[in-house]
Amino acid sequence: WGWRFAPQWRVTAGYGTAFKAPTFNDLYYPGFSNPDLVPETSTSVEAGVYATASGDAVRVEARAIGYRNRVQRLIVFGCDADFNCRPDNVDRATLAGVTLGLDATFTAGTTLAASLDLASPEDDRTGLLLPRRAREHGALALAHPFGPVRAGLELVASGRRYDDPANRIPLVGYAVVNLTAEWAVQRGITLFARADNVLDRDYELAAGYATGGARIYAGLRWQP
């Protein structure tokens, strides 16, 4: 449901249900499976408010979206201190929070996109954080054209997380800086390059698994 009650303002609301069955690997992969897993089900509600504003030099859209997702038998994957890993069901879990966002486009061609998630992903029975989910997560992307070349800067940050349902294996927060560049050589042909984690931050998305450090990619994109 959505309603634009003024030229610059609109509100939305939604309700949904979902179902997720365990994968074949979840059930039967040797050493990393759980044949007793059951499917997870969920119901979710969300509401949002959006505002737009335009001036001589910039157009801006801001948004705030609140959500609450109740999950029965949530499937999570975790490992113990001896690296014995398997998926398990969390009896009841609630994922609630708010997402704040801002998009801006300037007449000079500069674009800015920012988002901040403030969440409470918890196990309803214990009150502990769900595995590998942070209470805070943010992203910022800034891009600007320099003639035929468009250069960009990205920042991705996350708060503290835990690798296990018992919250005994912490994953520290992190911030990663990425750089991007694209050059439109001619119509339909673009050269691009990307440098991820340019500050070579040492961080983990899952305990014991390295993220690879600083990385550089380059390529050619053709679109007829």
C-alpha positions in Angstrom: 0.0 0.0 0.0 1.2 3.5 -0.8 -0.1 7.0 -0.7 1.4 10.2 -2.1 -0.4 12.8 0.0 1.7 15.7 -1.2 4.0 16.3 -4.2 7.1 15.8 -2.1 5.7 13.2 0.4 4.6 9.6 0.3 4.0 6.8 2.8 4.0 3.1 2.3 3.0 0.0 4.3 3.3 -3.7 3.7 2.6 -7.1 5.1 3.9 -10.4 4.0 4.5 -14.1 4.8 7.4 -16.3 3.8 8.5 -19.9 3.9 12.1 -21.3 3.5 12.9 -25.0 3.3 16.4 -26.4 4.3 18.7 -27.0 1.4 20.0 -30.5 0.5 23.4 -29.5 1.9 21.8 -28.2 5.1 20.3 -31.6 5.7 22.9 -34.0 4.3 26.4 -32.5 3.6 28.9 -34.7 5.5 30.1 -33.0 8.7 28.3 -29.8 8.1 24.6 -30.7 8.2 21.6 -31.4 10.4 19.0 -33.9 9.2 16.6 -32.7 11.9 16.2 -29.2 10.5 12.6 -28.1 9.8 11.5 -25.3 7.4 11.3 -21.8 8.7 8.2 -19.5 8.3 7.8 -15.8 8.9 5.5 -12.9 8.9 6.6 -9.3 8.4 5.2 -5.8 8.5 6.9 -2.6 7.4 6.0 1.1 7.0 8.0 3.9 5.4 7.9 7.6 4.8 9.7 9.2 1.8 10.4 12.9 1.2 11.8 14.5 -2.0 13.2 18.0 -2.6 14.6 19.6 -5.7 16.6 22.8 -6.1 18.7 24.5 -8.8 21.7 22.3 -8.1 20.5 19.1 -6.4 17.6 16.7 -6.1 17.3 14.8 -2.8 15.2 11.9 -1.6 15.2 10.9 2.1 13.5 7.9 3.5 12.8 6.1 6.8 11.5 2.5 6.8 10.6 0.6 10.0 10.1 -3.1 9.9 9.4 -6.1 12.2 9.8 -9.7 11.1 8.8 -12.6 13.3 10.4 -15.9 12.3 9.5 -19.4 13.5 12.3 -22.0 13.4 14.8 -19.6 11.8 17.7 -21.5 10.2 21.1 -20.3 11.3 24.6 -21.7 10.7 27.3 -21.7 13.5 30.5 -23.4 14.7 31.7 -24.2 18.2 35.2 -23.5 19.6 36.4 -26.8 18.0 35.1 -25.8 14.6 32.3 -28.3 14.6 29.8 -26.6 12.3 26.1 -27.2 11.4 22.9 -25.4 10.8 20.2 -25.3 13.5 16.7 -23.9 14.1 16.1 -20.9 16.4 12.7 -21.6 17.9 11.5 -18.0 17.6 13.3 -14.9 16.4 12.4 -11.2 15.9 14.2 -9.0 13.4 13.1 -5.4 14.0 14.6 -2.1 13.2 14.6 1.0 11.0 16.5 1.8 7.8 17.4 5.5 7.1 18.4 6.5 3.6 19.4 9.5 1.6 20.0 9.8 -2.2 21.2 13.0 -3.8 21.9 13.8 -7.5 23.7 17.1 -8.3 23.5 18.9 -11.6 27.3 18.6 -12.0 26.7 14.8 -12.2 27.8 13.9 -8.7 25.7 11.3 -6.9 25.5 10.4 -3.2 23.8 7.4 -1.7 23.8 6.8 2.1 22.0 4.3 4.3 22.0 3.4 8.0 20.4 0.3 9.5 19.6 0.2 13.2 18.3 -3.2 14.0 17.5 -5.6 16.9 17.9 -9.2 15.4 17.3 -11.3 18.5 16.5 -14.8 19.7 13.2 -14.3 21.5 13.9 -17.1 24.0 17.4 -15.9 25.1 17.4 -12.2 24.1 20.8 -12.8 22.4 21.8 -11.5 19.0 21.3 -13.8 16.1 24.5 -15.1 14.5 26.4 -12.8 12.2 23.9 -10.0 12.4 24.9 -6.5 13.7 22.8 -3.9 15.4 24.3 -1.2 13.2 25.2 -1.3 9.6 25.9 1.6 7.3 27.0 2.3 3.7 28.0 5.5 1.8 28.7 5.8 -2.0 29.9 9.0 -3.7 30.6 9.2 -7.4 31.7 12.1 -9.6 32.4 12.4 -13.4 35.7 13.7 -14.6 35.2 14.1 -18.3 34.5 10.5 -19.7 35.7 9.0 -16.4 33.4 8.5 -13.4 35.2 7.9 -10.1 33.6 6.7 -7.0 34.3 6.2 -3.3 32.4 3.6 -1.1 32.4 3.1 2.7 30.8 0.1 4.3 30.7 -0.3 8.1 29.2 -2.8 10.5 29.0 -3.0 14.3 29.9 -5.9 16.5 28.4 -9.3 15.8 28.7 -12.9 17.1 29.4 -16.0 15.1 27.3 -18.4 17.3 23.8 -18.4 18.8 25.2 -18.4 22.3 27.2 -15.1 21.6 30.4 -16.6 22.8 32.4 -16.1 19.6 32.6 -12.3 18.9 33.2 -10.7 15.5 34.5 -7.2 15.9 33.0 -4.3 14.0 34.7 -3.1 10.8 34.8 -0.3 8.2 35.9 -0.9 4.6 36.8 1.7 1.9 36.4 0.8 -1.8 37.3 2.8 -4.9 35.7 2.5 -8.3 36.3 4.0 -11.8 34.5 3.7 -15.2 35.5 5.1 -18.5 33.0 5.2 -21.4 35.4 4.6 -24.3 32.6 4.9 -26.8 28.9 4.0 -27.1 28.3 0.6 -25.5 31.9 0.0 -24.4 33.1 0.8 -20.9 36.4 0.1 -19.2 36.1 -0.3 -15.4 38.3 -0.9 -12.4 37.5 -1.5 -8.7 39.7 -1.6 -5.6 38.0 -3.2 -2.6 39.3 -2.8 1.0 42.0 -0.4 -0.1 43.1 0.1 3.5 43.7 -3.6 3.8 41.5 -4.0 6.8 41.6 -7.4 8.6 38.1 -8.4 9.4 35.8 -11.4 9.4 32.2 -12.0 8.2 32.4 -15.5 9.7 34.8 -16.6 12.4 38.0 -18.2 11.0 37.3 -17.1 7.4 39.6 -14.4 6.0 38.1 -11.9 3.6 41.1 -11.6 1.3 42.5 -8.2 2.2 42.9 -5.5 -0.5 41.8 -6.6 -4.0 41.8 -4.9 -7.4 39.7 -5.8 -10.4 39.5 -4.5 -13.9 37.6 -5.3 -17.0 35.7 -4.4 -20.2 32.0 -4.1 -20.4 30.2 -4.2 -23.8 26.5 -3.5 -24.2 25.0 -3.4 -27.7 
